[in-house]
Amino acid sequence: MISVLNVLLVALLAFASASIAAAERLPFTLGVRDSLMIAHSFHNHPSFGPAGGMHGATYTCDVEFSSANLVEGTNWVIDIGKASDILADVLSRYNLKNLDEVFPGGEMTTTEFMCKTIHDGIAQRIREDVGDFKGEIRVKLWESHKAWASFVGEV
């Protein structure tokens, strides 16, 4: 019993230390939000139960841009208007579309997969259009008020 408690304590301390280190490393965050409606299936894979067939989803998409410092001269993490425009543009690739047609190779378009896909699209646009942002981007897709997935990566 003591060894289980020790393992849990070590894991908790490691998580707390990582969270504190991340907050100290990237203390500034700006967030923007949009939404999208999609249709997709999981190609009747048995692991997905009734959701394996064609169904729709309405996602709320939160994107956080985190940075160690504010941009000199503007004191922002990123231009909020530009961030909102980039998010809307990336989401337009998927909004009101059947993801089975957008990804015709049989890709399982899980919420986690879509977080990474949206992140990659935003990161590419940031690299191309926003020269003064350096940091991390977190994409969080809310399936409902009870369930979400996220992906975070550096730009």
SULWOSUL-V234476 format. One record per backbone hydrogen bond with DSSP energy under -0.5 kcal/mol. NH is the residue of the N-H (numbers start at 1). CO is the residue of the C=O. If there is no record, write none. Layout:
BEGIN
NH CO
NH CO
END
This chain:
BEGIN
5 1
6 2
7 3
8 4
9 5
10 6
11 7
12 8
13 9
14 10
15 11
16 12
17 13
18 14
19 15
20 16
21 17
22 18
23 19
24 20
25 21
26 22
28 67
30 65
32 63
34 61
36 59
38 57
39 97
40 55
42 52
44 52
45 42
48 45
49 46
51 48
52 49
53 50
55 40
57 38
59 36
59 57
60 142
61 34
61 59
62 60
62 140
63 32
64 138
65 30
66 64
66 136
67 28
71 76
74 71
75 71
83 79
84 80
85 81
86 82
87 83
88 84
89 85
90 86
91 87
92 88
93 90
94 91
95 91
96 37
97 37
97 94
99 39
99 97
101 98
102 98
103 99
104 101
106 103
107 103
109 41
109 107
110 108
114 110
115 111
116 112
117 113
118 114
119 115
120 116
121 117
122 118
123 119
124 120
125 121
126 122
127 123
128 124
129 125
130 126
131 129
133 130
134 132
136 66
137 153
138 64
139 151
140 62
140 138
141 149
142 60
142 140
143 141
143 147
144 147
149 141
151 139
153 137
155 135
END
